[in-house]
Amino acid sequence: MFEDHLAAVFETMRVLITASPAQRVCVDVQREFYQRNIDPWVNICCNAISSKSLANYYLRVAQFTECFMAVERDSFAMDH
């Protein structure tokens, strides 16, 4: 399922960002992971969830995710 895979890549991204100082990866690696594994399809996933009339709770999660991803996209663009 899309949302299960999305949760897994979000968790991987969280680990890349919040790892201990000795294990932390640089922003360039974080950006590359985001651009390859999240950005190409996160909006497709959110739109698919939003299009289901029974989504209710997940509709709000999808809307929040789209807004959060816009902030992430902008953050990586500013750091470049």
Backbone as CSV, one residue per row, in Angstrom:
resi,resn,N_x,N_y,N_z,CA_x,CA_y,CA_z,C_x,C_y,C_z
1,MET,0.833,-1.180,0.000,0.000,0.000,0.000,0.881,1.248,0.000
2,PHE,0.441,2.247,-0.722,1.185,3.498,-0.807,1.535,4.069,0.560
3,GLU,0.515,4.168,1.420,0.729,4.841,2.696,1.710,4.088,3.593
4,ASP,1.761,2.766,3.490,2.731,1.994,4.271,4.152,2.282,3.796
5,HIS,4.322,2.308,2.495,5.644,2.609,1.953,6.050,4.037,2.295
6,LEU,5.113,4.955,2.205,5.396,6.349,2.541,5.828,6.474,3.999
7,ALA,5.165,5.771,4.874,5.553,5.792,6.293,6.974,5.275,6.465
8,ALA,7.344,4.258,5.725,8.690,3.688,5.834,9.754,4.682,5.345
9,VAL,9.501,5.352,4.237,10.514,6.309,3.753,10.557,7.546,4.642
10,PHE,9.431,7.931,5.223,9.456,9.033,6.188,10.276,8.651,7.412
11,GLU,10.137,7.436,7.867,10.912,6.977,9.020,12.409,6.962,8.691
12,THR,12.753,6.536,7.488,14.155,6.562,7.071,14.680,7.989,7.046
13,MET,13.879,8.904,6.538,14.272,10.315,6.504,14.470,10.843,7.916
14,ARG,13.581,10.457,8.828,13.719,10.883,10.223,15.043,10.403,10.811
15,VAL,15.407,9.170,10.525,16.669,8.623,11.035,17.850,9.393,10.452
16,LEU,17.779,9.730,9.172,18.867,10.502,8.558,19.036,11.859,9.240
17,ILE,17.941,12.464,9.634,17.973,13.804,10.221,18.332,13.775,11.699
18,THR,17.822,12.797,12.428,17.949,12.821,13.889,18.985,11.857,14.448
19,ALA,19.793,11.267,13.604,20.808,10.333,14.089,21.759,11.042,15.057
20,SER,22.408,10.260,15.875,23.375,10.837,16.810,24.465,11.553,16.023
21,PRO,25.139,12.510,16.628,26.163,13.267,15.901,27.192,12.388,15.190
22,ALA,27.543,11.281,15.791,28.533,10.394,15.175,27.996,9.691,13.929
23,GLN,26.679,9.530,13.846,26.065,8.815,12.725,25.308,9.726,11.763
24,ARG,25.206,10.986,12.073,24.419,11.927,11.283,24.962,12.018,9.853
25,VAL,24.065,12.148,8.915,24.468,12.302,7.520,24.291,13.760,7.112
26,CYS,25.084,14.184,6.167,25.049,15.588,5.759,23.752,15.916,5.023
27,VAL,23.464,17.191,4.941,22.238,17.664,4.301,22.187,17.249,2.835
28,ASP,23.313,17.177,2.172,23.319,16.759,0.766,22.783,15.336,0.607
29,VAL,23.145,14.448,1.518,22.648,13.069,1.479,21.161,13.048,1.810
30,GLN,20.751,13.846,2.778,19.330,13.946,3.118,18.531,14.446,1.920
31,ARG,19.041,15.477,1.268,18.366,16.053,0.098,18.249,15.007,-1.009
32,GLU,19.325,14.284,-1.260,19.305,13.270,-2.313,18.286,12.174,-1.996
33,PHE,18.252,11.722,-0.750,17.276,10.713,-0.358,15.860,11.245,-0.571
34,TYR,15.623,12.456,-0.133,14.299,13.075,-0.290,13.924,13.167,-1.777
35,GLN,14.835,13.674,-2.591,14.541,13.878,-4.012,14.326,12.562,-4.758
36,ARG,15.016,11.512,-4.362,14.881,10.226,-5.044,13.708,9.396,-4.543
37,ASN,13.455,9.443,-3.236,12.537,8.474,-2.636,11.224,9.038,-2.116
38,ILE,11.127,10.340,-2.000,9.894,10.920,-1.456,9.248,11.881,-2.450
39,ASP,9.984,12.866,-2.885,9.410,13.943,-3.702,8.718,13.472,-4.980
40,PRO,9.247,12.478,-5.701,8.603,12.120,-6.969,7.173,11.594,-6.846
41,TRP,6.795,11.081,-5.685,5.487,10.445,-5.619,4.647,10.786,-4.389
42,VAL,5.160,11.607,-3.479,4.393,11.890,-2.263,3.059,12.575,-2.581
43,ASN,3.042,13.487,-3.524,1.781,14.162,-3.865,0.806,13.211,-4.551
44,ILE,1.332,12.278,-5.349,0.468,11.267,-5.979,-0.208,10.435,-4.895
45,CYS,0.560,10.046,-3.897,0.016,9.262,-2.787,-1.042,10.056,-2.026
46,CYS,-0.722,11.287,-1.695,-1.673,12.128,-0.952,-2.945,12.364,-1.754
47,ASN,-2.813,12.564,-3.058,-3.999,12.760,-3.902,-4.846,11.493,-3.954
48,ALA,-4.195,10.340,-4.014,-4.933,9.074,-4.038,-5.713,8.890,-2.741
49,ILE,-5.099,9.209,-1.625,-5.786,9.104,-0.334,-6.943,10.101,-0.275
50,SER,-6.679,11.330,-0.710,-7.704,12.380,-0.646,-8.907,12.098,-1.543
51,SER,-8.701,11.330,-2.601,-9.794,11.069,-3.541,-10.794,10.038,-3.030
52,LYS,-10.465,9.358,-1.953,-11.365,8.342,-1.401,-12.368,9.010,-0.454
53,SER,-13.632,8.852,-0.748,-14.661,9.527,0.051,-14.721,9.020,1.488
54,LEU,-14.228,7.833,1.749,-14.260,7.278,3.098,-12.980,7.552,3.878
55,ALA,-12.088,8.347,3.321,-10.785,8.565,3.949,-10.897,9.241,5.308
56,ASN,-11.810,10.167,5.483,-12.017,10.912,6.724,-10.714,11.344,7.380
57,TYR,-10.272,10.622,8.384,-9.058,10.966,9.121,-7.852,11.078,8.175
58,TYR,-7.710,10.112,7.286,-6.543,10.110,6.410,-6.570,11.235,5.384
59,LEU,-7.739,11.766,5.112,-7.826,12.957,4.269,-7.048,14.096,4.921
60,ARG,-7.247,14.279,6.219,-6.532,15.334,6.956,-5.042,15.034,7.030
61,VAL,-4.700,13.778,7.203,-3.284,13.382,7.230,-2.639,13.689,5.876
62,ALA,-3.337,13.384,4.806,-2.814,13.654,3.469,-2.640,15.159,3.246
63,GLN,-3.605,15.948,3.687,-3.492,17.399,3.546,-2.314,17.940,4.348
64,PHE,-2.164,17.471,5.568,-1.026,17.884,6.391,0.284,17.472,5.734
65,THR,0.334,16.258,5.217,1.551,15.757,4.575,1.934,16.626,3.390
66,GLU,0.968,17.015,2.586,1.263,17.875,1.441,1.857,19.210,1.889
67,CYS,1.304,19.799,2.929,1.836,21.064,3.453,3.236,20.875,4.028
68,PHE,3.428,19.819,4.776,4.732,19.548,5.374,5.784,19.311,4.298
69,MET,5.427,18.582,3.258,6.370,18.308,2.172,6.720,19.586,1.408
70,ALA,5.791,20.518,1.326,6.087,21.805,0.691,7.162,22.542,1.487
71,VAL,7.073,22.482,2.810,8.093,23.107,3.668,9.428,22.404,3.475
72,GLU,9.429,21.085,3.428,10.668,20.324,3.219,11.302,20.679,1.879
73,ARG,10.480,20.722,0.834,10.967,21.065,-0.508,11.617,22.451,-0.499
74,ASP,10.942,23.401,0.140,11.477,24.768,0.223,12.766,24.804,1.050
75,SER,12.804,24.042,2.118,14.002,24.008,2.972,15.204,23.496,2.197
76,PHE,15.015,22.430,1.471,16.139,21.899,0.686,16.540,22.852,-0.427
77,ALA,15.590,23.576,-0.993,15.898,24.541,-2.049,16.704,25.712,-1.503
78,MET,16.385,26.159,-0.277,17.103,27.296,0.326,18.523,26.913,0.715
79,ASP,18.715,25.679,1.123,20.026,25.230,1.581,20.970,24.996,0.421
80,HIS,20.437,24.892,-0.755,21.268,24.558,-1.917,22.084,25.717,-2.390
